[in-house]
Amino acid sequence: MAFPSALFIFVLPLFLVISPTLSTNSEGNALHALRSRLFDPKNVLQSWDPTLVNPCTWFHVTCDSNNHVVRLDLGNSNISGSLGRELGELKHLQYLELYRNNIIGKIPKELGNLESLISMDLYGNKFEGKIPKSFAKLKSLRFLRLNDNKLTGSIPRELTKLSNLKVFDVSNNDLCGTIPVDGPFGSFPMESYANNKLKGPELKGLVPYDFGC
């Protein structure tokens, strides 16, 4: 009966050793799935080799000391295509920089799972559809720039709970309704909302926030 105990003692340290690698590799899988969705005429993703142990040596990817992906820098890279739900697997991501590309389609609601996110820059693309309400879960978020896209619908009132939000820009979209006034939205300049179909600041009790949508 001593053999199973000895086996357990041997296997447990081995599991503890390989677990971080398996976790990190899941992030590599998520990024490789993203690559498969994108057209990359300048080969900026050429180093994204899925056979490597983790993505920390890939260009445009930054990891922390635990080999977790914390930053994705693909701004102004001339990439096109769409985003998928796999990006929501990057649980430790702090900076998502995809600005000034030609990315189309809807913004995945799974980005709301990136609870360590500090900055999300998706401006200057061709995103359409609504701003995900799931962004309300991004309690660490300070910078949210979605300007110069083709977004529609109203500004989700759930976002007023993002107490750390310092910069919010949705200018040059096709948004409708009124502008939130609660939480951090009371301090954002009107330029952040320019060139939409917004009706001005919300008048609580007088008109619904999605008035005009």
C-alpha positions in Angstrom: 0.0 0.0 0.0 3.0 2.3 0.2 3.4 2.4 -3.5 0.4 4.7 -4.3 1.5 7.1 -1.7 5.0 7.2 -3.1 3.6 7.7 -6.6 1.5 10.6 -5.3 4.5 12.2 -3.7 6.4 11.9 -7.0 3.5 13.2 -9.2 2.5 16.2 -7.1 5.8 18.1 -7.5 5.9 17.2 -11.2 2.4 18.7 -11.6 3.4 21.8 -9.8 6.4 22.2 -12.1 4.5 21.8 -15.4 1.3 23.6 -14.4 2.6 27.1 -15.1 3.8 26.0 -18.6 0.4 24.5 -19.4 -1.3 27.7 -18.3 1.1 29.9 -20.3 0.7 27.7 -23.3 -3.1 28.3 -23.2 -2.3 32.0 -23.7 -0.1 31.1 -26.7 -3.0 29.0 -28.1 -5.3 32.0 -27.7 -2.9 34.3 -29.6 -2.3 31.7 -32.3 -6.1 31.5 -32.8 -6.1 35.3 -33.1 -3.4 35.1 -35.7 -5.4 32.6 -37.7 -8.2 35.2 -38.0 -6.0 38.0 -39.2 -4.5 38.9 -42.6 -0.9 40.1 -42.1 0.6 41.5 -45.3 3.6 42.9 -43.5 4.4 39.7 -41.6 4.4 41.4 -38.3 3.2 38.1 -36.8 5.8 36.0 -38.4 7.5 35.1 -35.1 4.2 33.7 -33.6 5.3 30.1 -33.5 2.7 27.9 -31.8 5.3 25.1 -31.2 7.2 27.2 -28.7 6.6 26.6 -25.0 5.1 30.0 -24.5 4.5 33.2 -26.5 6.9 35.4 -24.5 9.6 35.4 -27.2 7.1 36.5 -29.9 7.4 40.0 -31.3 4.7 42.5 -30.1 3.9 40.3 -27.0 5.1 41.2 -23.5 5.1 38.9 -20.5 5.6 39.3 -16.8 8.1 37.4 -14.7 5.7 34.5 -14.5 5.5 34.2 -18.3 2.0 35.5 -18.4 1.0 37.7 -21.3 0.4 41.2 -20.0 0.7 43.3 -23.2 -0.3 42.9 -26.8 1.1 45.7 -29.1 -0.2 45.5 -32.7 -1.2 49.1 -33.2 -0.7 50.5 -36.7 0.4 47.1 -38.1 -1.7 47.1 -41.3 -3.5 43.9 -40.1 -7.1 43.1 -41.0 -9.6 40.4 -40.2 -11.7 40.0 -37.0 -11.4 39.3 -33.3 -12.6 36.2 -31.6 -13.7 35.1 -28.2 -10.3 33.5 -27.6 -8.8 36.8 -26.5 -10.8 36.5 -23.4 -8.4 33.7 -22.3 -5.6 36.2 -21.7 -6.5 36.6 -18.1 -3.4 38.6 -17.1 -3.5 41.1 -20.0 -3.1 44.7 -19.0 -2.7 46.5 -22.4 -4.6 45.6 -25.5 -3.2 47.9 -28.3 -4.9 47.2 -31.7 -5.4 50.7 -32.9 -5.2 52.0 -36.6 -5.6 48.7 -38.4 -8.4 47.4 -40.6 -10.1 45.0 -38.1 -13.8 44.4 -38.8 -16.8 42.8 -37.1 -18.1 43.0 -33.6 -16.0 43.6 -30.5 -16.1 40.3 -28.6 -18.0 40.4 -25.3 -15.3 38.1 -24.0 -13.0 41.0 -23.7 -14.9 41.8 -20.5 -13.1 38.8 -19.0 -9.8 40.6 -19.1 -10.2 41.9 -15.5 -6.5 43.0 -15.2 -6.8 45.3 -18.3 -5.6 48.9 -17.8 -5.8 50.1 -21.4 -7.8 49.1 -24.4 -7.1 50.9 -27.6 -9.2 49.7 -30.5 -9.6 53.1 -32.3 -9.1 53.6 -36.0 -10.5 50.3 -37.2 -13.8 49.2 -38.7 -15.5 47.6 -35.7 -19.3 47.6 -35.9 -22.1 46.6 -33.6 -22.6 47.7 -30.0 -20.1 48.4 -27.2 -20.2 45.3 -25.0 -21.9 45.7 -21.6 -19.4 43.2 -20.3 -16.8 46.0 -20.3 -18.4 46.9 -16.9 -16.3 44.1 -15.4 -13.0 45.8 -16.3 -12.6 47.4 -12.9 -8.9 48.3 -13.5 -9.5 49.9 -16.8 -8.2 53.5 -17.1 -8.1 54.1 -20.9 -10.8 53.0 -23.3 -10.5 54.4 -26.8 -13.0 53.2 -29.4 -13.1 56.2 -31.6 -13.1 56.2 -35.4 -15.0 52.9 -35.9 -18.5 52.1 -37.0 -20.1 51.3 -33.6 -23.8 51.7 -33.2 -26.3 51.6 -30.4 -26.2 53.5 -27.1 -23.3 53.9 -24.6 -23.9 51.2 -22.0 -24.8 52.7 -18.6 -23.0 49.8 -17.0 -19.8 51.6 -17.8 -20.5 54.3 -15.3 -19.4 51.8 -12.6 -15.8 52.0 -13.9 -14.5 54.2 -11.2 -10.8 54.1 -12.4 -11.6 55.2 -16.0 -9.7 58.3 -16.9 -9.9 58.5 -20.7 -13.0 57.5 -22.7 -13.3 58.3 -26.4 -16.0 57.1 -28.8 -15.9 60.0 -31.2 -16.5 59.4 -34.9 -18.8 56.4 -34.7 -22.6 56.0 -35.2 -23.7 55.9 -31.6 -27.2 57.1 -30.5 -29.0 57.9 -27.3 -27.7 60.3 -24.6 -24.4 60.8 -22.9 -23.9 59.3 -19.4 -23.4 61.7 -16.6 -22.7 59.4 -13.6 -19.4 58.2 -12.3 -16.3 59.1 -14.3 -18.5 60.2 -17.3 -19.1 63.5 -15.5 -15.6 64.6 -16.3 -15.0 63.5 -19.9 -14.9 66.3 -22.5 -17.6 66.6 -25.1 -14.9 66.0 -27.8 -15.0 62.3 -26.6 -18.5 62.0 -28.1 -18.1 64.1 -31.3 -19.5 63.0 -34.7 -22.1 60.5 -33.5 -25.9 60.7 -33.3 -25.9 61.4 -29.6 -28.5 63.7 -28.2 -26.4 65.4 -25.5 -26.1 64.6 -21.7 -28.6 62.4 -20.2 -31.6 64.1 -18.6 -32.7 61.6 -15.9 -36.4 61.1 -15.4 -37.2 63.1 -18.6 -36.1 60.9 -21.5 -34.7 57.4 -21.6 -31.0 57.1 -22.0 -31.3 55.4 -25.4 -33.5 58.2 -26.7 -33.2 58.5 -30.5 -31.8 55.0 -31.0 
